[in-house]
Amino acid sequence: MALVDTVSRLVAASGLARLARPAGPLVVMYHGIGGGDGLALAAFEAQLDLLAATRRVVPLGEAVALLGRPEAHTVASITFDDGYRDFAELAVPALRARGLHATVFVPAGHLGGWNRWDEGRAERREILDEAGLCSLDSASVEIGAHGHSHVRLRDLSPSALARETAQARERLEQIGGRPVRLFAFPYGLWDDFDPAAERAVAVAGFDAACSTHFGRGSRPSERYRLRRVGVAPHESLGDFARKLAGAYDWTAWKEDLGLLRRRLGSRAGGAPLPR
């Protein structure tokens, strides 16, 4: 069991999680389903059932509209990064059977390819091709952009930012034939992109953008860096329930401290921030 899971179980057992303020809107983040290193389909289905029993599951755009409003803590949205074929083959039928909706973030320049950015570190997964993208049912799925090249957007030139945001959106809209209004930063921690990247996403016409920074909710000022609750393949249904209940909220502070440490190290002449 990972140390983070162990600590979070202790937080839950102590009752401290009950002191966490209700937050929202909650955005859950998935990647691959099935295969050797993805979340098992049965586990995904159990998580969907638990999520739907504890919150009202709505499209991400609807959740974004509730930022800052009291009822935001009652809703949740489901997101998938990377646009893998297993999303269409395994996740969509499970969503449709429950009448649920998800947003899938697709790297526009990798359609029909595979997750080259994970080579040597994770299982090879095929990405939806153009026909697969067009086949996604708009009643169950909204298509979002995950950049063009799946690169970190920090410190990119204006032309590179335009390629990763506006041009990625244009390509996905041209192929899919429907609006692309939502964005997710590749890698997505708060030192993987910068204010210039957030501005580029806004200028490109996106309504909001997701990070991978942990959190059960976001402030209105975080519209272009929405926090999400990531789900790891090894986690049990109990771990997932504890995330929904606030037992993992402390990890957001850990991520904030790590970011501060890296920034201070960079300013002091240490290792540069990741590119």
NUDO-374838 format. One record per residue (C-alpha): residue number from 1; residue in three letters; x, y, z. Coordinates in steps of 0.25 Angstrom, whole numbers. Layout:
N
+------+------+-------+-------+-------+
| resi | resn |  east | north |    up |
+------+------+-------+-------+-------+
|  NUM |  Ala |     X |     Y |     Z |
...
+------+------+-------+-------+-------+
This chain:
275
+------+------+-------+-------+-------+
| resi | resn |  east | north |    up |
+------+------+-------+-------+-------+
|    1 |  Met |     0 |     0 |     0 |
|    2 |  Ala |     5 |    14 |    -4 |
|    3 |  Leu |     9 |    23 |     8 |
|    4 |  Val |    -1 |    33 |     3 |
|    5 |  Asp |   -12 |    23 |     4 |
|    6 |  Thr |    -7 |    19 |    18 |
|    7 |  Val |    -7 |    33 |    23 |
|    8 |  Ser |   -21 |    36 |    17 |
|    9 |  Arg |   -27 |    23 |    24 |
|   10 |  Leu |   -21 |    28 |    37 |
|   11 |  Val |   -28 |    42 |    34 |
|   12 |  Ala |   -41 |    35 |    31 |
|   13 |  Ala |   -40 |    26 |    44 |
|   14 |  Ser |   -37 |    38 |    53 |
|   15 |  Gly |   -50 |    46 |    48 |
|   16 |  Leu |   -42 |    57 |    43 |
|   17 |  Ala |   -47 |    56 |    29 |
|   18 |  Arg |   -61 |    59 |    35 |
|   19 |  Leu |   -55 |    73 |    38 |
|   20 |  Ala |   -52 |    76 |    23 |
|   21 |  Arg |   -62 |    86 |    18 |
|   22 |  Pro |   -71 |    82 |     6 |
|   23 |  Ala |   -64 |    86 |    -7 |
|   24 |  Gly |   -68 |    86 |   -21 |
|   25 |  Pro |   -70 |    84 |   -32 |
|   26 |  Leu |   -63 |    71 |   -31 |
|   27 |  Val |   -56 |    67 |   -44 |
|   28 |  Val |   -51 |    52 |   -45 |
|   29 |  Met |   -39 |    49 |   -54 |
|   30 |  Tyr |   -37 |    35 |   -61 |
|   31 |  His |   -27 |    31 |   -71 |
|   32 |  Gly |   -27 |    16 |   -76 |
|   33 |  Ile |   -37 |     5 |   -74 |
|   34 |  Gly |   -33 |    -9 |   -74 |
|   35 |  Gly |   -20 |   -15 |   -79 |
|   36 |  Gly |    -8 |   -18 |   -70 |
|   37 |  Asp |    -7 |    -4 |   -63 |
|   38 |  Gly |   -20 |     2 |   -65 |
|   39 |  Leu |   -32 |     2 |   -55 |
|   40 |  Ala |   -40 |   -11 |   -56 |
|   41 |  Leu |   -54 |    -9 |   -63 |
|   42 |  Ala |   -61 |   -15 |   -51 |
|   43 |  Ala |   -54 |    -5 |   -41 |
|   44 |  Phe |   -58 |     6 |   -50 |
|   45 |  Glu |   -72 |     2 |   -51 |
|   46 |  Ala |   -73 |     1 |   -35 |
|   47 |  Gln |   -67 |    15 |   -34 |
|   48 |  Leu |   -77 |    21 |   -44 |
|   49 |  Asp |   -88 |    15 |   -35 |
|   50 |  Leu |   -82 |    21 |   -23 |
|   51 |  Leu |   -80 |    34 |   -29 |
|   52 |  Ala |   -94 |    35 |   -34 |
|   53 |  Ala |   -99 |    31 |   -20 |
|   54 |  Thr |   -92 |    42 |   -13 |
|   55 |  Arg |   -92 |    54 |   -23 |
|   56 |  Arg |  -101 |    58 |   -35 |
|   57 |  Val |   -92 |    55 |   -47 |
|   58 |  Val |   -93 |    66 |   -58 |
|   59 |  Pro |   -85 |    70 |   -71 |
|   60 |  Leu |   -72 |    77 |   -67 |
|   61 |  Gly |   -77 |    90 |   -74 |
|   62 |  Glu |   -89 |    90 |   -65 |
|   63 |  Ala |   -80 |    88 |   -53 |
|   64 |  Val |   -71 |   100 |   -57 |
|   65 |  Ala |   -83 |   109 |   -57 |
|   66 |  Leu |   -85 |   106 |   -43 |
|   67 |  Leu |   -72 |   110 |   -38 |
|   68 |  Gly |   -73 |   119 |   -26 |
|   69 |  Arg |   -88 |   115 |   -23 |
|   70 |  Pro |   -92 |   108 |   -11 |
|   71 |  Glu |   -98 |    97 |   -19 |
|   72 |  Ala |   -85 |    94 |   -25 |
|   73 |  His |   -82 |    83 |   -14 |
|   74 |  Thr |   -93 |    75 |   -18 |
|   75 |  Val |   -88 |    72 |   -33 |
|   76 |  Ala |   -77 |    64 |   -39 |
|   77 |  Ser |   -72 |    62 |   -53 |
|   78 |  Ile |   -64 |    51 |   -59 |
|   79 |  Thr |   -52 |    53 |   -68 |
|   80 |  Phe |   -42 |    44 |   -76 |
|   81 |  Asp |   -29 |    49 |   -81 |
|   82 |  Asp |   -21 |    44 |   -94 |
|   83 |  Gly |   -33 |    39 |  -102 |
|   84 |  Tyr |   -30 |    25 |  -102 |
|   85 |  Arg |   -38 |    15 |  -110 |
|   86 |  Asp |   -41 |     7 |   -97 |
|   87 |  Phe |   -49 |    19 |   -93 |
|   88 |  Ala |   -59 |    17 |  -105 |
|   89 |  Glu |   -58 |     2 |  -104 |
|   90 |  Leu |   -60 |     0 |   -89 |
|   91 |  Ala |   -63 |    13 |   -81 |
|   92 |  Val |   -74 |    19 |   -90 |
|   93 |  Pro |   -83 |     6 |   -89 |
|   94 |  Ala |   -82 |     7 |   -74 |
|   95 |  Leu |   -85 |    22 |   -74 |
|   96 |  Arg |   -97 |    20 |   -84 |
|   97 |  Ala |  -102 |     8 |   -76 |
|   98 |  Arg |  -103 |    18 |   -64 |
|   99 |  Gly |  -108 |    30 |   -71 |
|  100 |  Leu |   -95 |    37 |   -68 |
|  101 |  His |   -86 |    47 |   -76 |
|  102 |  Ala |   -71 |    49 |   -77 |
|  103 |  Thr |   -62 |    58 |   -84 |
|  104 |  Val |   -50 |    52 |   -91 |
|  105 |  Phe |   -38 |    61 |   -94 |
|  106 |  Val |   -31 |    57 |  -107 |
|  107 |  Pro |   -17 |    61 |  -111 |
|  108 |  Ala |   -20 |    66 |  -125 |
|  109 |  Gly |    -7 |    63 |  -132 |
|  110 |  His |    -7 |    48 |  -127 |
|  111 |  Leu |   -20 |    43 |  -133 |
|  112 |  Gly |   -18 |    29 |  -138 |
|  113 |  Gly |    -5 |    28 |  -130 |
|  114 |  Trp |    -1 |    23 |  -117 |
|  115 |  Asn |     4 |    29 |  -103 |
|  116 |  Arg |    18 |    32 |  -108 |
|  117 |  Trp |    21 |    41 |   -96 |
|  118 |  Asp |    20 |    29 |   -87 |
|  119 |  Glu |    29 |    20 |   -94 |
|  120 |  Gly |    38 |    12 |   -85 |
|  121 |  Arg |    29 |    16 |   -73 |
|  122 |  Ala |    15 |    11 |   -76 |
|  123 |  Glu |     8 |     1 |   -85 |
|  124 |  Arg |     6 |     5 |   -99 |
|  125 |  Arg |    -9 |     9 |  -101 |
|  126 |  Glu |   -15 |    13 |  -115 |
|  127 |  Ile |   -22 |    26 |  -116 |
|  128 |  Leu |   -35 |    28 |  -123 |
|  129 |  Asp |   -33 |    31 |  -138 |
|  130 |  Glu |   -42 |    41 |  -146 |
|  131 |  Ala |   -53 |    31 |  -148 |
|  132 |  Gly |   -53 |    27 |  -133 |
|  133 |  Leu |   -54 |    41 |  -129 |
|  134 |  Cys |   -66 |    44 |  -138 |
|  135 |  Ser |   -73 |    32 |  -133 |
|  136 |  Leu |   -74 |    37 |  -119 |
|  137 |  Asp |   -88 |    39 |  -115 |
|  138 |  Ser |   -90 |    54 |  -111 |
|  139 |  Ala |  -101 |    50 |  -101 |
|  140 |  Ser |   -90 |    43 |   -93 |
|  141 |  Val |   -77 |    49 |   -97 |
|  142 |  Glu |   -72 |    63 |   -98 |
|  143 |  Ile |   -58 |    64 |  -106 |
|  144 |  Gly |   -48 |    73 |  -100 |
|  145 |  Ala |   -34 |    77 |  -104 |
|  146 |  His |   -21 |    71 |   -97 |
|  147 |  Gly |   -12 |    80 |  -105 |
|  148 |  His |    -7 |    77 |  -119 |
|  149 |  Ser |     7 |    69 |  -116 |
|  150 |  His |     5 |    65 |  -101 |
|  151 |  Val |    16 |    74 |   -96 |
|  152 |  Arg |    17 |    83 |   -84 |
|  153 |  Leu |    12 |    97 |   -87 |
|  154 |  Arg |    22 |   104 |   -78 |
|  155 |  Asp |    31 |   114 |   -84 |
|  156 |  Leu |    26 |   112 |   -98 |
|  157 |  Ser |    27 |   122 |  -109 |
|  158 |  Pro |    14 |   129 |  -113 |
|  159 |  Ser |    14 |   122 |  -126 |
|  160 |  Ala |    16 |   108 |  -119 |
|  161 |  Leu |     5 |   112 |  -109 |
|  162 |  Ala |    -4 |   115 |  -121 |
|  163 |  Arg |    -1 |   101 |  -127 |
|  164 |  Glu |    -4 |    94 |  -114 |
|  165 |  Thr |   -17 |   102 |  -111 |
|  166 |  Ala |   -24 |   109 |  -122 |
|  167 |  Gln |   -19 |   100 |  -134 |
|  168 |  Ala |   -22 |    87 |  -125 |
|  169 |  Arg |   -36 |    92 |  -123 |
|  170 |  Glu |   -38 |    96 |  -138 |
|  171 |  Arg |   -34 |    82 |  -142 |
|  172 |  Leu |   -43 |    74 |  -132 |
|  173 |  Glu |   -55 |    83 |  -136 |
|  174 |  Gln |   -52 |    80 |  -151 |
|  175 |  Ile |   -51 |    65 |  -149 |
|  176 |  Gly |   -62 |    63 |  -139 |
|  177 |  Gly |   -72 |    74 |  -144 |
|  178 |  Arg |   -75 |    79 |  -131 |
|  179 |  Pro |   -70 |    90 |  -122 |
|  180 |  Val |   -58 |    88 |  -113 |
|  181 |  Arg |   -59 |    96 |  -101 |
|  182 |  Leu |   -51 |    90 |   -90 |
|  183 |  Phe |   -36 |    88 |   -88 |
|  184 |  Ala |   -27 |    79 |   -80 |
|  185 |  Phe |   -12 |    82 |   -78 |
|  186 |  Pro |    -3 |    71 |   -81 |
|  187 |  Tyr |     4 |    66 |   -69 |
|  188 |  Gly |    -4 |    77 |   -62 |
|  189 |  Leu |     3 |    80 |   -49 |
|  190 |  Trp |     4 |    95 |   -46 |
|  191 |  Asp |    19 |    96 |   -50 |
|  192 |  Asp |    16 |    88 |   -63 |
|  193 |  Phe |     9 |   101 |   -69 |
|  194 |  Asp |     9 |   116 |   -66 |
|  195 |  Pro |     1 |   128 |   -66 |
|  196 |  Ala |     4 |   130 |   -81 |
|  197 |  Ala |    -1 |   116 |   -84 |
|  198 |  Glu |   -14 |   119 |   -76 |
|  199 |  Arg |   -16 |   132 |   -84 |
|  200 |  Ala |   -14 |   125 |   -97 |
|  201 |  Val |   -24 |   115 |   -93 |
|  202 |  Ala |   -34 |   126 |   -90 |
|  203 |  Val |   -31 |   134 |  -103 |
|  204 |  Ala |   -33 |   121 |  -111 |
|  205 |  Gly |   -47 |   121 |  -107 |
|  206 |  Phe |   -48 |   110 |   -96 |
|  207 |  Asp |   -57 |   112 |   -85 |
|  208 |  Ala |   -49 |   105 |   -75 |
|  209 |  Ala |   -36 |    96 |   -73 |
|  210 |  Cys |   -33 |    85 |   -64 |
|  211 |  Ser |   -20 |    82 |   -56 |
|  212 |  Thr |   -16 |    70 |   -49 |
|  213 |  His |   -14 |    77 |   -36 |
|  214 |  Phe |   -22 |    70 |   -25 |
|  215 |  Gly |   -34 |    76 |   -20 |
|  216 |  Arg |   -49 |    73 |   -18 |
|  217 |  Gly |   -53 |    87 |   -23 |
|  218 |  Ser |   -48 |    99 |   -29 |
|  219 |  Arg |   -49 |   114 |   -27 |
|  220 |  Pro |   -55 |   123 |   -38 |
|  221 |  Ser |   -41 |   129 |   -39 |
|  222 |  Glu |   -36 |   115 |   -43 |
|  223 |  Arg |   -45 |   113 |   -55 |
|  224 |  Tyr |   -33 |   111 |   -64 |
|  225 |  Arg |   -26 |   102 |   -54 |
|  226 |  Leu |   -37 |    93 |   -49 |
|  227 |  Arg |   -33 |    83 |   -38 |
|  228 |  Arg |   -37 |    69 |   -40 |
|  229 |  Val |   -37 |    56 |   -32 |
|  230 |  Gly |   -29 |    46 |   -39 |
|  231 |  Val |   -31 |    31 |   -38 |
|  232 |  Ala |   -20 |    21 |   -38 |
|  233 |  Pro |   -21 |     7 |   -43 |
|  234 |  His |   -17 |     1 |   -30 |
|  235 |  Glu |   -27 |     8 |   -22 |
|  236 |  Ser |   -38 |     0 |   -15 |
|  237 |  Leu |   -53 |     5 |   -15 |
|  238 |  Gly |   -50 |     9 |     0 |
|  239 |  Asp |   -39 |    18 |    -5 |
|  240 |  Phe |   -48 |    24 |   -15 |
|  241 |  Ala |   -59 |    26 |    -4 |
|  242 |  Arg |   -49 |    33 |     5 |
|  243 |  Lys |   -44 |    42 |    -6 |
|  244 |  Leu |   -59 |    47 |    -8 |
|  245 |  Ala |   -60 |    49 |     7 |
|  246 |  Gly |   -48 |    57 |     9 |
|  247 |  Ala |   -37 |    48 |    15 |
|  248 |  Tyr |   -28 |    51 |     3 |
|  249 |  Asp |   -29 |    66 |     4 |
|  250 |  Trp |   -16 |    68 |    11 |
|  251 |  Thr |    -9 |    63 |    -1 |
|  252 |  Ala |   -12 |    77 |    -8 |
|  253 |  Trp |    -4 |    84 |     3 |
|  254 |  Lys |     7 |    74 |     0 |
|  255 |  Glu |     7 |    77 |   -15 |
|  256 |  Asp |     7 |    92 |   -11 |
|  257 |  Leu |    19 |    90 |    -2 |
|  258 |  Gly |    26 |    82 |   -13 |
|  259 |  Leu |    23 |    93 |   -23 |
|  260 |  Leu |    29 |   104 |   -14 |
|  261 |  Arg |    41 |    96 |   -11 |
|  262 |  Arg |    44 |    94 |   -26 |
|  263 |  Arg |    42 |   109 |   -29 |
|  264 |  Leu |    51 |   113 |   -17 |
|  265 |  Gly |    61 |   103 |   -22 |
|  266 |  Ser |    61 |   108 |   -36 |
|  267 |  Arg |    62 |   123 |   -31 |
|  268 |  Ala |    74 |   119 |   -23 |
|  269 |  Gly |    81 |   113 |   -35 |
|  270 |  Gly |    77 |    98 |   -33 |
|  271 |  Ala |    71 |    89 |   -43 |
|  272 |  Pro |    61 |    96 |   -53 |
|  273 |  Leu |    47 |    94 |   -53 |
|  274 |  Pro |    43 |    82 |   -62 |
|  275 |  Arg |    40 |    86 |   -77 |
+------+------+-------+-------+-------+
